[in-house]
Amino acid sequence: MTITDLEFFLCDALGPGPAEAARPVLVRLSTAARLEGWGEACLPWRRDELPGRRDALLPVLAGRSVFEIEDLLGLAALRAAPLRCAIEMACWDLIGRIAGQPLCHLFGGNYRQLIPLAVRLGKASAAESAQMARELADQGYHCQIVTSLGRVEDDLELVAAIRQLTQDRAELIFDVAAQYDMEAARDLCAGLDGAGLEYVLDPLSTRDLDQVASLRRQTSVPLAVGRNVRGPADALAVIRCGAASWIEVDLQRVGGLASARKCAAVAQAAGLGACLAAGPSVGVALAAALHLAASTPAFSHCNQSPWQAACDEALVEPLEPVDGMLAAPQGPGLGVQVDRTSLDR
């Protein structure tokens, strides 16, 4: 089953943003048998350059088998990890449709029937964030990601306010977003000791894992590394230097589902926790992440999702959460149908 055509669609459902900002791009691969597969990634592309992108990539992909995933992943034209992720995702969608099976069945089955979502709170004042956290907890979203405000004092006030309103009803992940130097990160961790966080993600601005390992030795707060993890070799590097208790595996950062599974396997073998992130999504990437989380025991924490941000805008049938959890769609492939009329609008 070979690739015959390729289309790109730029989605503005999450807001237009600045021209250089990465926005969700859907990719559609089609075959001579008139089957189609969909993938998604965030790319800093403009709408007027999509035809040129297609014309450059189609000759590289045309005639290649959708089953030859590893061969496709090695193409120089797919060197950019997010684009590689989207193309690979579309191939897996096609493979599942050809087999007549949901993708999770091809990856090992429904190890998890429901996948808990970790939702990210928007940046706001401490009081507003705490209220938002309580409302989300009331809706069943008991794992929440809090993003650093960029000042240690503000961050400590933020976490304290959220914890006061949610008590033990919310598991909190604190994402520093690699903003702090060693001194500030050490002060932050000292202030968060006893706050009952799941972990602090990417606490240091440096990519030097030895520095992260040094911070870990100076705090009892669990640390996680995400921005450094771009493949299984990076996951192994985190383990070797003892930098973290957790790794975050971002589908787009590592370049797709196959690489994400390898990263999770490395973490599991070393006794580290692994959590999965799909990034901003209009539904296709989220569906792929659900299949991966459902079928991979090593992803032992909540699937990170910007659920409140219209993340099924491109789907004919929305993904319906129940008590803050989603099931992997059980149709063939990714199990979702893209709404072409919404893309045309």
N, C-alpha and C positions, 0 to 999 in steps of 0.2 A: 504494500500500500504506500504509494509515493505522493509526495507533496506536489501540487500543481499550481497553487495560487496562495497569495498572502495579502492581507489587508491590515491596516492600522487604523484605530479610532481613538481620538483624543477626547477624554471625558472631563467636563468641567463641573460635575455634580458636587465636588467637594469645594468649589469656589475657584474662580479664575486665578487669583494670586498674581505675583509678578511674572513677567514674561520668561524669566530664567528659572522659575520654580519648577520642580518636578511634579508632574500631575499624572493621574492614572491613564495609561495607554492600554487599550485592548488590542490583541493581535488575533486574527482569524486565519488559521491554516485550513486549506481545503484540498481534497484529493480528487482523482479522476472519477471515483465512485460517488462523488457529490456528498461525501461526508465532510464535516467541518469540526475543528477543535479550537477552543478558545484559551487564551492565556492573558495575563495582566501583569503589568509592572509600572512603577512610577518613573517617568523619564522626563528630562528637561527639554522636551521637544515642542516646537510650535506647530500649529495646525497646517500652515502652508508648506512645511517641509515633509509632511507625511508621504506624499507621492514620491518624492525623491528617495526617501528612506526605503520605501517599498521597491523601487526600481533597482536600488543598489543591493538589496538583500535577496530578492526573489531568485536571481540567477544562481546564487549560492545554494539555496535550499531546494529549488525545483529539481525533481527527479530523485530526491533522497527519500529513503524509507523512513516513515515515522517511527518504526520499531528500533532504528539504530540510534538510540538515545546517546550513548557514550560517544559515538562518532560525531554527532551533531554538537555535543558540548565542547568538542575540541576545535571547532572551527574558529579561525581568526576573526571572522566577521561577527562572532558572538562573544568577543572578548569582554565586552561590558556586561557585568554580572546581572543587572536588572533585565536587560534585553535577553540574555541567555535564559534567565528564569522564565520569562514570558513565552519564549519559543518552546522551551522544554515542557512547560505547563500545557500548552496547546497540543503538543505531541502526546502527552499522557492522556489528555481528554479524548483525543482521537483513538488511542489504543483501547481505552475503556469502552468507547462507543462501538468499536469493531468487535470487541469481545462480548459486548452486551452486559458488562459488569461495572458496578461503581468502582472508582479508582481504589478505594480502601481495600476492596477484595483482592486487587492485584498486589497490594503492599502488605498483605498479611491478615486482612479481615478486620472486623469491627471489634478490636480489643476494648475500645470504649464506645458505649452506645451514645453517650452525651459528653460533650466537651465544654467544660466551664470556660467562660470568657473573662479575660482581664481587661477592663475598660480604662482608658486613659482620661483622667480629669483634665478639663481645659484650664489654661492658666487664668487665675483670678485671685482675688483677695483671699486671705485665710478664712474669713467668715463665709464668703460665697462658695469657696471650694468645699468647706465642711458641709454646708447645706446640700451641695451637689452630691457629695459622697453619701450622705444619709439617704437622699432620694434614690440613688442608684442601689444602695443596699436594700431599701424597701422593695425595689423591683427585682431583687434576687441576684444582683451583681455584687458578689461578696469579695471579689478580688479586684483591686483598683490600683492604677498606676498614677503616682503623683510626680509631677515634673518640677525640678528645681526652679526657683525664682532667680537664682544667680547670686544671692547673698545668704550666708550661713544663718544669720539671725532671722531672716524672713523664712527660710526653709524650716527652721525649728519651730517657729510660730505656726507655720502652715500645718506641719504634721501634728502638733499638739492640738490644734483646733479640730482637725479631722478626727483624731483619735477620741477627743472628748465627746463629739457628737455621735460617732459610730460605735464607740466602745469596742467590743470584740466581734462586732458584726462584719467587719471588713478586714481582709488581709491586704496589707499595704506593701506595694513595691515603690521604692523611691528612686527615680531616675535623675541622676545628676547631669546627664547628657554631656559628660566629659568637660565640665566647666571649671573645675577647681584644681588649684595646685595642692601640693602635699599638705601644707599647713592648714589650709581651709578645709580640705577633705578630712583631715584628722580631727579638727574641731567639730565638723559636722557629725562624724561618726560618734564622737564622744557625747555630743548632745542627743543623739538618737539612740544611744544605749538604753535599753529598757522600754523603747517605744513599741517593741514587738513587731518590727518590720520583717517581711519575708526576706528581703535583701535590698542592698543599695546597688544600683546599676551604674556602671561606668563612672566611678567617682573621680577619676583623675583626667586632666586634659592631655597628659602624655600618653603615647601608645606603648611606652616602655613597660612591659609586663612585670619586670623586676621591681619597678616602683610600686605597682599595684600589689605585688606580693609583700612588699615592705609595709604598705598600709595595712594589709590584712593581718600581719603579725602584731600590729599595734591596736587592734580593735576586736571586740567580740561581735560586732554587727556583721552578719553575712554579706559578702560582696559577690557581685556578678559582673561578668565581662560580656559585652555584646559587640561593640564597635570594632574590636580587634578580630572578631571571628568572621573570616571570609572564606573559610573552608576547613576541612578536617585537620589539616596541618596546624592551623591556628588553634583549634580546640586542643590539640595535643600540646601545643606550646603553653597554653594556660595551665594545663595539668602539670607539666614538667616543672614550672617555676612556682606552683602553688599559689597562683594569683587569686583564685576565687573558689567559692563553693558551688556556684552556678554558672552556666553559660547561656546566653540568649542567642538563639539561632534565627536570624532574619532571612526569610526565603530569598528576598531580592539581593541581600548583601552577599549571601553564599552562592548565589547563581542557580537556584532551583531546588526541586524536591529531592533529587538523587543526592546532591551534596548535603542537603539538610539532614537526610537520613544517616549519612556517614558521620556527620558532626555529632548527632545524637548518640550514635553507637559508640563513638570514642568517649564521650562524656559518661555514658552508662558503664563502660568497661572500667573506668577509673573511679566510679562511685560518686560522680558529680551529678547534680540535678541539671536538667535541660528544659528550657521553655522555648516556645515557638512564637515567632512574630511574623505577620504578613504585611505590615505597613498599611497605609491608607488604601482602601479598596472600594470599588463599586460593585463587588460581589463575587467576581470570578476568582481572584486571589484568595479571598476569604474561604470560598468553597474548597479550593485546593488545600489550604491550611487545615481545614476541618478533616479532610480525608487523611492527611498525613498524621494529624494528632490522634485520630481515631484508631489508626493502624500501627502506631509506633509506641510501644510501652515506654521507651526512654524519654519521651516528652512527658515528664511527670508533673508539670505545673500547668497553670491555665494558659490557654491560647490567647496571646495579646491581640486585641482587636479594638479599632476605633469605632465601636458599634454605634455610638450615638451620632456618627457623622455620615448618615445617608449611605451606608456601605453596601446596600443592595440595589442601588439606583438603576443599574443596568440590567437587572434580572426581570424576567416575565413574572415569576413567582418569588416574592421576597422570602428570605430566610427568617423564620420566626423563632426567636429565643423563648425558652421556657425556664423561668427561675434563673435567668442569667446563664443558660446553657444552650448549646446548639448541637444538633445531630448532623453528621455528614450526610449530604443528600444522597439518596439511594438509587437515583437513576444512573444510566450508563455514563461512564467517564466521570467528569466532575459533577454530573447530576443536576446541572442548572442549565437553563435556557436563556440566552442573551436576548434582550428586547431590542431588535434592530431599529424599531421606530424611535425609541428613546435616543439611540445613537445618532440617527439621522437628524433629530431635532437639535 
